[in-house]
């Protein structure tokens, strides 16, 4: 039921346009507020989801950490898409030359428009022992991609009404992971390594309709396609170069997989590399992450290659103010740059919130609670 709800919500939002590729991933409110950095920052619950090389970097010296719940939602919209489709469909009957010109203009605008919508629930439970850290994680993610195809523009040789076909693909990715990590001393520096074996389930919904008759209520009646599951693993490493400076790296999907839908769409889970560094002065942390590999589009969206920078200012370990920035450096990508801000509180339990905003009605929010003891 949850997967189907996520797929339906994603398709309703995305089946109008080109959709930007999802970035590396949103894992917790702290990372999101700091621009989506996580390679060399964060607690052990964040590490369980993002970089298992951080599992043994136990900043709070806790034995147990629980992330429950962590829930995020994001929308990136660089065009007035819904209103444009409504306007296109409202022009019907005997088309005047002005009507035809307006519909042609709408199709041209929709070709470059884009929107992405995602709902991301996460869970993590981690135990940190003296020499070994392990845990269990569960998360879902929706990747949505849609676009206009078969665009019909009337001319003197083809006097037909303007039209196009909307095609969309929604993919729900649900996974369970078992993060494992340990640490060594190398020349006086702490070297932390970890792996996360993951079982990944993939489901999809595909939608096709002429733009002139598209009805998003029909999405709820589409059949969900079970594409099966596969196993893969992530591997990560961090090195404390100094007491205040750390570098990290992760390789995700070291066992690659490709799923193919009934309509021939390929969903590829390729190996992805990301690096990061952080300076931690206690009351202030500054960090930066960068993808080393581009994420290929699933269907119509742009590739993704993220650069993220962020900062956190801590007040007596009770309240934290966080700021961040991220940009897509992939060749030809047109995603808006995103700014983020967030607050963290210790109230006997962790309460963290984050907000993300960019140009053209792009926004997002993340909320989570957690415990550590």
Secondary structure, DSSP 8 states (H G I E B T S, - for coil): -HHHHHHHHHHHHHTTSB-----S----HHHHHTTS--SS-S-HHHHHHS-GGGTT--TT--SEEEEEEEEEEEEEE-S-HHHHHHHHHH--SS--HHHHHHHHHHHHHHHH-BEEEEEEEEEEEEEE-SS-EEEEEEEEEEEEEEEEEEEE--BTTB----EEEEEEEEEEEEEEEEEEEEEEEETTEEEEEEEEEEEEEEEEEEEEEETTT--GGGGGGS--EEEEEEEEEEEEEEEESSSSEEEEEEEE-SS-EEEE-TT--EEEE--EEEEEEEEE-SSEEEEEEEESS-B--SSSS--B-EEEEEEEEEETTTEEEEEEEEEE-STT-----EEEEEEEEESSSEEEEEEEEETTTEEEEEEEEEEE-
